[in-house]
Amino acid sequence: MWLFIDTSEVGRIRFGLLKSDRNHIWKVVSRSGSLLPRIAMRIGLATVKKVKGVVVVSGPGSFSSVRGGVIVANLLSRFLSVPIIGITQDQAVDFPALTRRVFAGELSPTQFVAPIYSQEPNITVARETCHIKT
């Protein structure tokens, strides 16, 4: 079984287990920052330790949303010493096809997954306009 993570949409998390015979996917209205506690609560540490790999939707999506899911996926991959596969939003739509491709070895694992943002991050404080009176 493989752990699936998708935080590519703002305010929505999808996570679960991809199994050769069926999938268990949970959808939650929440920010990506709550992903790890939700995985622990819903799936449990004992089950997470049994996964063979991690599949994460790397984007495209908003900076904060995608970054949160990809960070957790990379962390779990390293912590559990399992492979990680990055996919796009389009590849995550059809779960039966995704599961078949994962278990057939058609998707190549990597050392880490980099996020794909839908636009440049806007994380700076706006400059104040200075008005000079003469």
N, C-alpha and C positions, 0 to 999 in steps of 0.2 A: 504494500500500500504506500501511496505517496501523499504527502501533505500538500494541499492546494491553498494558495493565498492570492486574493485580489483586492487591492485597495485603490484601484485606478479611478474610481468615481468618487467625487467629493461627497462626504457624508454617508458612504455606504461601504460595508465590508462584506466580502464573501470569503469563506474559508471552509475547509473540510478535508475529507479523505477520498482519494481516488483509489478504487479497488478494481481488480480485473473483472469482477462480477457485478458490482454496483458502486455508486458514489453516494457519499453523505456530505452534502453541502449546506452550510448555514448562511443565511443572509441577515445582516444586522444593520440597522440605521445607527451609525456612530462614526466617529473619527478614527483614523488609522492608529492613533496613539493608544486606543483600547484593544488593539488586536491581540497582543501577547496574553493579557489576562483572560480574554475571551477564549483563546485557544486552550489555555490551561483549564478553564472552567468547563468548557463544552467537550473537549477531546480527552484531556487528562494527560499528565506527564508520562504515565506508564505506556499509553498508546503512542504518544509522540515519539518515545524512545524506540518504538518498533518500526517507524517509517523507513522506507528504502531510499527516499529522496524528497526533495521539495520542488514544487512547481509554482512559480510566481508570475503574476501578470506584471510585467515591467513597464507597461504604458501603452500608448501615450496617456497622459493624465496630468492633473495638477501637481505642482511641485511638492507640496506637503503630503498629499494623499499617496502618491506613488512612492515617494521617498520612504515613508513610514513602513509600507508593506515590504519593499525591497530590503530595507535594513533588517527587519525581523526575519525575512526569508534567508538572507545571507548569514545572519547570526545563528539561526537554527541549523543551517547546513554545516557551518563550521563546528558548532557545539556537538552535533550528533555525528559528525564525520560522514555525511551522506552527500551525494551529488545534488546539484541544483540546476534547474532548467528555467530559463526566462522565456516567456511567451508574450504575445501582444494581446490586446483586448479582443481582436477578431478571432484569434485562436481559442479564446476562452468561452466563446459563445456556445459551441457544440461540445458538450461534455462527453458524450459517447465517442466522438471522433478523437477528442483530446486524450481520453483514457486509452483508447486503442493505440494511438501513436506513442504514448508514454511507455506502455507495456511492450510494444513491438520494438522499442529502441530507436524509433524514427527521429526523436528529438534529442539533440546532443547536449549532455550536461557540460557545464563550465565551472571554473574555479569560483567565480562570483558573477552576479547579475548587476548590471548598471541600469539605473532608471532611465526611462524615456519620457521627457516632459513635453506636454502639448504646446507650451510656449515658454519664453524666458521667465525665470522666477522673478517675482516682484517682492523682494524681502527687505528693501531699504526704506528708511524713513524719508518721507517727502521733504524736499528742501523748502524752507520758508522763504517767501518773497520779501526782499528788503525794499522798502519804499523810502526814498530820500526826499525830504522836503527842501525846497530852495527858496 
